[in-house]
């Protein structure tokens, strides 16, 4: 197996997906704008803020795409991936609007790619989202979170686009399983970390102990559960170990939601709907 060609910053475009971002979004973009050749800003906001378009309109390397509605993270990623391919890029950096990048993030990922002996089989190079990696330079994983990825666009074309039927949640997991099934590798680099905010942090006291946890809305619980169960049903025979991991995630998040969060009645209603919709393959965005 031969290695693919070396890459540099001119081969890499970036995408950040917006959804009703706060003003911190501008500062976040500044941390990685210089690390890509072009940045696609895909706006999924219900009502795009005027200050967003005004700010990015002043920067030549930014290409703003207004979806005029929330069409889901998978749709937004596909829009950017197709644009990057059309513009001649071989790789795409994917970022969330609440993520900040370390100054040398992309350079570290490029360096890893160029010295990896089988770089043509790298589907994704990612920052480290897993538990702290000790005494190793990198770790092969089954899947990784979307933010802080450099996606091989040749692999993207081989395995197919992000699954837009999922809308949000598990989009990265489902894409990861298809990469693995075609023998592409997903690698997290140990010494590259991302400053990323996940949900709303809350605390609760149980039996005299304080527990900190990340809270998600009942609607996000719905998407997380529905899509997780759909993936399990779709890949249980081709990737059983992967599906066991997804099932574990779904169970843990459901238990946390019921035990630690409020609005339990609404969460239960959404959970039942999620199970029904997963079994009937009723996917996409739901009306609430």
C-alpha positions in Angstrom: 0.0 0.0 0.0 1.5 3.3 -1.0 1.2 6.6 0.8 -0.7 9.5 -0.7 0.8 12.8 -1.7 1.9 15.3 0.9 -0.5 18.1 1.8 -0.1 21.6 3.0 -2.4 24.5 4.1 -3.4 25.3 0.5 -5.0 21.8 0.2 -7.3 22.5 3.2 -10.6 24.3 3.3 -12.6 24.7 6.5 -16.3 24.8 7.4 -18.0 26.2 10.5 -21.8 25.5 10.9 -23.7 28.3 12.6 -27.0 28.0 14.5 -28.0 31.3 16.2 -24.5 32.0 17.3 -23.6 34.5 20.0 -20.9 37.2 19.5 -18.2 34.8 20.8 -18.5 33.1 17.4 -16.4 35.9 15.8 -13.5 35.3 18.3 -13.7 31.5 17.8 -13.4 31.9 14.0 -10.2 34.0 14.4 -8.5 31.1 16.1 -8.5 28.9 12.9 -9.2 31.3 10.0 -5.4 31.6 9.3 -5.1 27.8 9.4 -7.1 27.1 6.3 -7.0 28.4 2.7 -10.7 29.1 2.5 -13.5 29.0 5.2 -17.1 28.1 4.3 -19.5 29.6 6.9 -22.7 27.7 6.5 -25.6 29.4 8.4 -28.4 27.2 9.7 -29.9 29.9 11.8 -33.6 30.5 11.7 -33.0 34.2 11.3 -29.4 34.9 10.3 -28.0 37.9 12.3 -27.1 40.9 10.2 -23.8 41.3 12.1 -22.7 37.9 11.0 -22.9 38.6 7.3 -21.5 42.1 7.8 -18.4 40.7 9.6 -17.6 37.9 7.3 -18.3 39.9 4.2 -15.2 41.9 5.0 -12.9 38.9 4.8 -12.0 37.6 1.4 -11.1 34.0 2.3 -14.6 33.5 3.9 -17.5 32.2 1.7 -20.8 32.7 3.4 -23.7 30.3 2.7 -27.1 31.1 4.1 -29.4 28.1 4.2 -32.3 30.4 5.4 -33.5 27.7 7.8 -32.1 25.0 10.1 -31.6 22.1 7.6 -29.4 20.1 10.0 -25.7 19.7 10.5 -25.4 16.9 8.0 -26.8 19.1 5.2 -24.5 22.0 6.1 -21.5 19.8 6.1 -22.4 18.3 2.8 -22.9 21.8 1.3 -19.4 22.7 2.4 -17.8 19.4 1.3 -19.2 19.7 -2.1 -18.1 23.3 -2.4 -14.6 22.4 -1.3 -14.4 19.5 -3.8 -15.6 21.8 -6.6 -13.0 24.4 -5.6 -10.2 21.8 -5.8 -9.5 21.1 -2.1 -8.5 17.6 -0.9 -9.3 18.0 2.8 -11.9 19.8 4.9 -11.6 21.1 8.5 -14.9 20.8 10.3 -15.6 23.1 13.2 -18.6 24.0 15.5 -19.4 27.6 16.0 -18.5 27.3 19.7 -15.1 25.8 19.2 -11.7 27.4 19.5 -8.6 26.0 17.9 -5.1 26.0 19.3 -2.7 28.0 17.2 -0.9 25.1 15.6 -3.8 22.7 15.3 -3.9 22.3 11.5 -0.1 22.3 11.2 0.1 19.4 13.7 -2.5 17.5 11.8 -0.8 18.1 8.4 2.5 17.0 9.9 1.0 13.8 11.2 -0.6 13.1 7.7 2.6 13.7 5.9 4.7 11.3 8.0 2.0 8.6 8.4 3.0 5.6 6.2 -0.5 4.9 4.9 -2.0 8.4 4.7 -4.1 7.4 1.7 -6.2 5.4 4.2 -6.7 8.3 6.6 -10.4 9.1 6.6 -10.3 11.6 9.4 -7.5 13.2 11.4 -8.9 14.6 14.6 -8.0 16.5 17.8 -8.2 14.3 20.9 -11.8 14.0 22.1 -11.2 10.7 24.0 -9.8 10.2 27.4 -6.3 11.6 27.8 -3.8 9.7 25.7 -0.6 8.8 27.6 2.7 7.7 26.1 1.3 7.5 22.6 1.3 9.9 19.7 -2.1 9.0 18.4 -5.1 6.6 18.8 -7.2 4.9 16.2 -10.9 5.2 17.1 -14.2 4.0 15.6 -15.7 7.5 15.6 -14.9 11.0 16.8 -16.8 14.2 17.3 -17.3 16.5 14.2 -15.6 19.6 15.5 -11.8 19.6 15.1 -11.7 17.0 12.2 -9.8 17.1 9.0 -11.8 15.0 6.6 -10.2 13.4 3.5 -12.6 14.5 0.8 -11.6 11.5 -1.4 -12.7 9.2 1.4 -15.9 11.3 1.7 -16.7 10.7 -2.0 -16.0 7.0 -1.6 -18.2 6.3 1.5 -20.9 8.8 0.6 -22.1 12.1 2.1 -23.1 12.7 5.7 -26.6 11.3 6.3 -29.0 14.2 6.1 -31.9 12.1 7.4 -30.3 12.1 10.9 -30.6 16.0 10.9 -28.5 16.3 14.1 -26.8 13.9 16.6 -24.9 10.8 15.6 -24.1 12.3 12.2 -20.4 11.9 13.0 -20.9 8.4 14.4 -22.8 7.1 11.3 -20.2 8.7 9.0 -17.4 7.1 11.0 -18.9 3.6 10.7 -19.0 3.9 6.9 -15.4 5.0 6.9 -14.4 2.0 9.0 -16.4 -0.4 6.8 -14.4 0.7 3.8 -11.1 0.4 5.8 -10.5 4.0 6.3 -8.9 5.0 9.6 -10.0 7.7 12.0 -7.2 8.9 14.2 -7.1 11.3 17.2 -3.8 13.0 17.8 -2.8 12.9 21.5 -1.3 16.4 22.0 -3.9 18.4 20.1 -6.9 19.6 22.2 -9.9 21.7 21.3 -11.7 24.2 23.5 -15.3 23.1 22.9 -18.5 23.8 24.8 -20.9 20.9 25.1 -24.5 21.8 26.1 -25.4 23.6 29.3 -23.4 22.7 32.5 -25.6 22.0 35.5 -25.0 20.8 39.0 -27.3 18.7 41.3 -26.9 17.3 44.8 -27.7 13.6 45.4 -27.2 11.9 48.8 -25.1 14.8 49.9 -22.8 14.7 46.9 -22.5 17.3 44.1 -22.7 16.0 40.6 -21.8 18.2 37.6 -23.3 17.2 34.2 -24.1 18.5 30.8 -27.8 19.2 30.2 -29.5 18.8 26.9 -33.1 19.7 26.0 -35.8 17.1 25.6 -35.7 17.7 21.9 -32.0 16.9 21.7 -32.7 13.7 23.8 -35.2 12.8 21.1 -32.7 13.1 18.2 -29.9 11.5 20.2 -32.1 8.5 21.1 -33.9 8.1 17.7 -30.8 8.4 15.6 -28.8 6.1 17.9 -31.4 3.4 17.7 -31.7 3.8 14.0 -28.0 3.4 13.5 -28.0 0.2 15.7 -30.8 -1.2 13.6 -29.0 -0.4 10.4 -25.5 -1.7 11.3 -26.0 -4.3 14.0 -24.8 -7.1 11.7 -22.1 -5.3 9.8 -20.6 -3.5 12.8 -21.9 -5.1 16.0 -19.1 -3.8 18.3 -19.7 -0.3 17.0 -23.4 -0.6 17.7 -22.7 -1.8 21.2 -20.9 1.5 21.8 -23.7 3.5 20.4 -26.2 1.6 22.6 -24.1 2.3 25.7 -24.1 6.0 24.8 -27.9 6.1 24.3 -28.6 4.3 27.6 -26.2 6.5 29.6 -27.6 9.8 28.2 -31.2 8.6 28.7 -30.5 7.7 32.3 -28.7 11.0 33.0 -31.5 12.9 31.5 -34.2 11.3 33.7 -32.2 11.1 36.9 -30.4 14.5 36.8 -32.5 16.8 34.7 -35.9 18.4 35.2 -39.0 18.3 32.9 -39.1 14.5 33.2 -42.6 14.2 31.8 -41.7 15.9 28.6 -38.5 13.9 28.3 -40.4 10.7 28.7 -42.8 11.7 25.9 -40.0 12.6 23.6 -38.2 9.3 24.5 -41.2 7.2 23.5 -41.6 9.1 20.3 -37.9 8.6 19.6 -38.2 4.8 20.0 -41.3 4.7 17.7 -39.7 6.8 15.0 -36.5 4.8 15.1 -38.4 1.6 14.6 -40.5 3.0 11.8 -37.5 4.8 10.2 -39.3 8.1 10.5 -36.3 10.4 10.3 -35.5 14.0 9.5 -36.4 17.2 11.3 -39.5 17.1 13.4 -42.0 19.9 13.9 -42.4 21.1 17.4 
